[in-house]
């Protein structure tokens, strides 16, 4: 039997949940600028498949790389790490 290839796993914050079964996740990474040596923060937004529609804006989620689900969706929600703080 063939072994599955290594799949990328990223952690990010949900910034939009307006779509049906889809969320937008902002992934922030920090790196050092090669010339100026300053730490730079880069943000990338990706679309992830959320089958149960249980993710809300502000949740911290873990997404895993998957087969193409639609034109721009290449990630699935693996787990919700922490839920957003709701104001009562």
C-alpha positions in Angstrom: 0.0 0.0 0.0 1.2 3.5 -0.9 2.0 5.9 1.9 0.3 9.4 1.9 2.6 12.3 1.2 3.3 14.8 3.9 0.6 17.5 4.0 1.2 21.0 5.2 -0.5 22.1 8.4 -1.0 25.8 9.2 -2.5 27.7 12.1 -4.5 30.9 11.5 -7.4 33.1 12.5 -10.8 33.0 10.8 -11.5 36.4 9.2 -14.6 35.6 7.3 -17.4 33.0 7.6 -20.0 34.5 5.2 -19.7 31.7 2.6 -21.5 28.4 2.8 -19.1 25.6 4.0 -16.1 27.9 3.4 -14.0 30.2 5.7 -11.3 32.7 5.0 -8.2 32.2 7.2 -5.4 34.7 7.8 -2.1 33.0 8.3 0.7 35.2 9.8 4.3 34.3 9.5 7.4 36.2 10.7 10.7 36.2 9.0 13.9 38.3 9.1 14.5 40.6 6.2 17.7 39.4 4.4 19.3 42.8 4.0 18.0 45.0 6.9 17.7 42.2 9.5 14.3 43.5 10.8 11.6 41.0 11.7 8.8 41.3 9.1 5.2 40.0 9.5 3.6 38.7 6.4 -0.1 37.8 6.2 -1.6 35.4 3.7 -5.4 34.8 3.4 -6.5 31.3 2.2 -9.9 29.7 1.7 -10.6 26.5 3.7 -13.4 24.0 3.6 -15.5 23.9 6.8 -18.0 21.0 6.3 -20.1 21.6 9.4 -20.1 25.4 9.3 -19.0 25.6 12.9 -16.2 28.1 12.6 -16.9 31.7 13.5 -14.9 35.0 12.9 -12.1 35.2 15.4 -11.6 31.4 16.0 -8.1 30.1 15.8 -8.1 27.0 13.6 -5.7 24.5 12.2 -6.0 23.8 8.5 -4.5 21.0 6.4 -3.6 20.9 2.8 -5.9 18.8 0.6 -6.9 18.1 -3.0 -8.5 21.0 -4.9 -12.1 21.4 -3.7 -13.0 24.4 -5.9 -11.2 27.1 -7.9 -9.4 28.7 -4.9 -10.0 26.2 -2.1 -7.1 23.9 -1.4 -7.3 23.6 2.4 -9.6 21.8 4.9 -10.3 22.7 8.6 -8.6 20.1 10.8 -9.5 21.4 14.2 -10.6 24.5 16.1 -7.8 25.4 18.5 -9.7 28.1 20.4 -13.1 29.7 20.0 -13.5 33.5 19.6 -14.4 35.5 22.7 -18.0 36.6 22.3 -19.3 39.8 23.9 -22.6 39.2 25.8 
